[in-house]
């Protein structure tokens, strides 16, 4: 239950940040994609919905699968951020932090099965 509440809180907060700090998130959406602001806002809505869902109840298999697919869908933005050394809130991160967080995405995908 702790894991579910932790992830629910993280997803909810991250989703809200997609709106309050939208320009920071837009920087990590590859420039070849159209409607980058919309992509950030849509992914923010999805994160808030996933987060609230986790906070309210134990997820079923479909919700877990949707969360995993969402994590796969946003993975290219994390690669783009690392490959282009994009700052986070105006702070340059060391290369090992940018690249080191990529394997965490796979770990998070596996974590969804444990909820």
Order of alpha helices (4+ residues) and beta strands (2+ residues): alpha-alpha-alpha-alpha-alpha-alpha
